[in-house]
Amino acid sequence: MSNNSILVVGGGFAGITAALEAAEVGYEVYIVETNPYLGGRVAQLNQYFPKLCPPSCGLEIQFQRIKNNPKVKVITMADVASVSGSAGNYDVKITQRPRYVNERCTACGECEKATSTKVTSEFDFGTGTRGLAYKTHPFMFPMRYVVDAENASETELAAIKNACPYDAVVTDDAPKTIDLAVGAIVVATGWKPYDASNLTNLGGGKLKNVVTNMQFERLCAPNGPTGGKIQRPSDGAEPKKIAFVQCAGSRDQNHLNYCSYICCMASLKHVRYVRERSDASATIYYIDLRTPGRYDKFKSITEADDKLSLVKGKVAGIVEDAAGNPIVTVENALTGIKTDEKYDLVVLATGMQPSCAGLQAPAGSIDADGFVIDGEGIIAAGCAKQPLDVMKTAQSGTAAAMKAIQTVVGR
């Protein structure tokens, strides 16, 4: 028996777009998301270009469309365990991790106040902490708390449960297995930041005042650990001199072979963040500055700022002095002069690595870099397919919905 339901693996911008486009023309769609929330990497941004809107702007509309459409079923904290069958007739097993909070949750926050234990926040890429009962961010969808039972003692769990006025905390919640029958699978598993600790010459993961571009994004976000104030991790001081190092691990045979497409734009955007908050100076060290299509305008406006220096040159190494200031060794490709320059903070533009890299694709296969390859009835979308920006990700999600519908139509 063939089936015309569609499974979307990943609830980031590509997955949400694919799901809504298919559901709004009448197909039943399941979104399976590993995080407790939808919105993927976009939810972790401070703003996205070219208009520098906050992520809630684009996501809020999508969440509204999901709420209004009974054809979209959302399964969070879940992963694909197995896929069998063929195009038009897939049998998919999903495993869902316990949230320990049911639908009665109103996100009132009483549970969060009941325990004072803090752990590192994954949402903030380790730049901040969260409680054992937590919301990742203010516009989280579904708007429901998560209880971190793994890190909580029995006493803390009991305190969290007792604090809830709605009886929404389920301490004996357990993993579930869900069986789905679908006709097509959209793989929108997104990307992960390249692991900066592999970049030993740049002090990635070791030097306190060397952060990644996504950590910097969280430091600038009003819902981030510093309330949007740019501070050095080592001492909380406001940096007056910041360096941005492009292609940190990208276009490098030892790391990521390819250009990650948006890192140059991200750093130009970060310079805007710095300049609207302070009088700090910024230097971007680059190999080539890539501002595709209409983004060139964004670059010309940004580089008109006399506090920004653009230096063509590859950074050879970063060390720190006794005060924790990063010292950047770089050779200027245009003058051939090699210098050591001291900064208060360095931001590494680490590349986009597909989430499936080093793992298995939930469906279909992956290439040598970890990008998902389309198969019959299996369609890759967004950054699972190639590095993209938000706008192109949305287009890719729409295209994937179209292909999924072509697979199941008339079945």
N, C-alpha and C positions, 0 to 999 in steps of 0.2 A: 504494500500500500504506500503510495507516495504522499508527500506532505507539503503543504504550502506555507508553513510557519518558517520564520527566519531567526537564527541565533546570531546575536552580535556579541563577540567576546571583547570586552573592554568598554567602559563607560566614560571615556574622555570625549573631547570635542568631535573626533571622527566617528566614534561609536554612537554617540547621542544623535548626531546628524543622520547617520545611516538608518538608525532605528526609527527616527521620527519620519523621515522621508518615506520609508516603506509602510509604516503604520498608518500614515495619513492618506495613503491610497488603499487602505483596507486590509493589509496583511498583519497577522499576529506576529509580534516580535518579542524576543526575550533578550534583555541586556544582562550579561553576567560580568560583574565587576569585582576585582580582588580587594579593592579598598572599601572602607565603610561608607564612602560617598561617591557620587558621580561628579565628573568635571575634570578628572585627570590632572595633567600638569598645568593646564590653564588656571585651575583653581588655586595653584600655588604661586601664581605670578602677582606682582604688584600692579602692573599695567601691561597691555600688549599693544604693539604698533600696528598700523601707522598712527592711529588716532590717540593712542595712549589712554584707552578706556580701562577701567578696572575690570577684572574678569567677571564680577557679579553681573555686569552690564549685559554681556553676551549670554552667560549661562542662565540667568534668571528667566529669560524668555524661553529658553529650551526646557527648563524645569517646569514652567507653566504648561507648555505643550504636552509634556509627559503626564503631568497631573490630570490634564483634560482628556487624555486618550487612553481608554480602557484596553486598547490593543497592545500597549507597551507594558510588559511585565519586567520589573527591575529586581534582580537578585544580587545584593551586595555581599561583600566578604566571601566571595565564592570563586572557585576555579574550575576549569574543565579538567576532569579526571581522565576521561576517555571518549573517543569518537569512533564509531564503527558505521558501516554502511557506505552508501555512495550518493552522489548528487540526486536530490529529490527525495532521499530517504535515509537520513542520518539518525543514528541513535546516540544521544549524548548523555554522559553521566557527569553531573556537577556535584562537587563537594562544597558545602557551605560551612564556614567556621562560625562558632557561636558568638553572638554580639552581647549576650547577657542582658539585653534590653528589648522589650516587646513594643508593639504598636501603640501602647497606651502612653508612651513617653511624650511629654509636651516640650521637652528641652528647657525645663524651668531652671535647671542647674543646681538643685538642692543636693544631688548625689555628688557633684564635684566638690561641694563645700565640706562633705563628710569625711574626707581624708586629705592629709597634708603631704603624703608621699608624692614626689615628683620623679619622672623618668624623662629621658631624652625624647624630644619630639621628632618623629620621622617626617611629619608634614613640614617642619621648619628645617629639614636637612641637618639636624643636630645643632642648630644655632640657638635653640630654646628648649624649654621643658614643657611637659604636660602632666596633668593629674592622672589618677588611675581610673576615674570616670571622666570622660572628656568628649568635647566636640572639637573636630580638627580646625574648623574655621567658622566665622559667623553665618555665612550663607550656605552651610552644609546641606546637601540634599541626598538622601532623605534626612530631614531635620530631626535626628534622633541620636541620643548619646550612645557611647560605646563604653563598656566596662572592660578594663584590662585585667582580667582575672588571673592571668599568668604571673603578673608581678605583684598581685595583691595578697596579703595574708588573710586568713579566715576572719580575723577581727575586722579588718578593713572592708572585706566583702560584706560582712554583716552590717557594718555602719552604712555602707553605700545603699544596701537594700532597705534598711530602716529609714534612711533619710528621704526616700522617694514617697511623696504624698499620693502617687497615682498607681502604686503597686506595679510599676513597669520593669523593675529589676528582677531578672530570672536567674538566680545563682546556679541552678542545676541545668542551665541551657547546655545543649550538646551539639556536636557536629551532625549535619544532615547530608543525606545523599538525595539528589533530585534527578529524575530521568526525564529527558526531553526528546521528543521526536520532531525533527526539523528537516526542511528541504534544502536550505542553503545556510552557509556559515560565513559571516563577515568577521575577519580577524582584525581588530582595531586595538591591539595590545600596547600601542604607544612606545614610548622611549624612556630610558633612564639616563641620568647624567653619567658620563664616563667617570670611572672611579679615579679621583684625583690622587689617591695614595699610590697609584702606579707611576705618577709623575714625580719621581724622587728628586730629580735635578731642580724641579720648581718648588720643592718643599711642600708639595700637596699632602694634606692630612697631618703634616708634622709642624710646620711653622704656624704659630697662632694667628698672625695677622696676614695670612694668605688664605683667601676664601674662594669658593667657586662662584660662577655666575648665578647659579640657582640659590646658593646661600645668600648672596648679595641681594637677590630679588626679595627674599624673605626679610632681610634687614631693612629693606625700604618699604615693605608693605605695612599699612596701618594696622592690620591684624597680625603682624609678625611679632617676634619676641621683644623688639625695642620700640614698638608702636610707630615704626616708620623712621626712627632716628638712626642715621648712619653712625655706628660706633665700632671702634676696634675691638675685636673679641678679647684681646689680652687685658686691656685696662679700661674699656668703656670710653676712651677718649675719642673726640670727634676728629677724624682724619682730615688733614689740610692738604695732603698730597697723595693722590691715588694713581696706581698704575693698572692698566687692563692689558692682560697678555692674551693675544688671539691664538687660535689653533693650538690650545693646550691639549695635546693628545690627538688632534685631528690632522689629517694629511701627513700621517707619520706611519711608516711601515711597522714600527714597533707597537703602535697603539691602534688608532682608527685610520684605515687607509683612505677614507674619503673626506670631503669637505662637508661639515654639518649644516651648511646653508644659512642658518639664522644667527650664528654666534657673533658675527660682525655687527649685525643690526642690534642684537641684544646689548652689546657693549656701547654702541652709540646711544641707545636708549638709557643705559646706566649712567652715561655722562650727563644726560638730561636730568636724571634723578638727583645726581650729585649737585648740579648747578642750581636746581630749584630749591635745594635745602641749605646750601652753604656757599662760601666763597672759595672752596677748595679748588686746587688745580688738578687736571687729569691728563694722563698720557696714555695713548693706545699704541701698543707695539704690535705690528701686524706683518703678515707676509704679503697678502693681497686683501684689500677691503672689498667685500662683496655686498653690494646693495641692489638686489635684483629689481628690475622694472621700475615701478613708481617709487621705490624706496630711496632712489638716488636723491630725491627732493629732501627726504628726511636727513640724509647725510649732509647735504649742502647747508641746511639750516643749522644742524648741530655743530659742524666744523667752523662756522662763522664765529663761534665763541672763542675769544682770545685766551681763555683759561684752559683750552684743550690743545694738546700737541699730538699730532699723528706722526709716529716714527716707523718707517719701514725697516724692520729688522727682527730677527728671530732671537728670542730670549734664550740664552745658553744655560743660565742657572740663577737660582735665588737662594740667598743665605740670610741669616738675621744677625744684627749686632746685639750688644749686651742689653740694650733697651727694648729689644723685640722688634726693631724696625727692619722690614725686609730690604735687602740690598740686591738690586736687579743687575745682572751682567748681561749686556746686550751689544751686538755689533750692528751699527747703522749700515744698512745695505747700500745707501746712496753715497755716504762719505767714507765708508770703510773703517770708521773710528769705533774702537771698542771702549765702552764705558761701564763704570759701576755707579749706579744711581740709587740713592736712598729714598724710600717711601714710607708713609705711615701705614698704608694698606695696599695689598695687591689682590686683584680679582682675576682669577684664571677663567678664561672662556673655554670651559671644558665642553667637549662635543656631545652630540646626541647619539647614544647607542641604543639600538632597538631593544626593547624589554626582553625579547626572546634570545638575545645573544648569550651564548654559553648554556642555554637551556634547550628545551624542545618547543616547537610551536604547538599551541593547543589543538590546531588542525592544520593539515597541509605540511609543507616543509620550509626550511629556511636556507638562505644562501650563506656563503662563508663569513659574511659580516653580521649575520643574525637577522637580516630582513626577511619578511615572510613572502614566499612565492605563491602566486595564485595557482589554484588547481581547479579541477572541474567542480563547481558548486562551492568552492572555497575562495573567498575574495579578500585580499589584503586592503586595508584602508589606513589613511593617515600616516603617522610616523613609524608604524609597523612595516610599512612598504618602503618609505624613503624619508629623509629629513625634510620637514615642511614647516611653514609658519601656520598661524591659526586660520587665515583666510584660505590657503590652499588645502589645509586639512579638512575644512568644511566642504570644499569642492570634491575632495577625494571621498568623503563620506557619502555625498550625494551620488557619485559615480558608482560606489560600491552597492548602494541600495538598488540602483538601476540594474546592476548585474545580478544581484540576488533575486530580484523580482523576475528577471529573464529566466533564471534557473527554475523557479517554482511555478511560474505562470501556467495556468491550464493543467496543473498536475492534480 
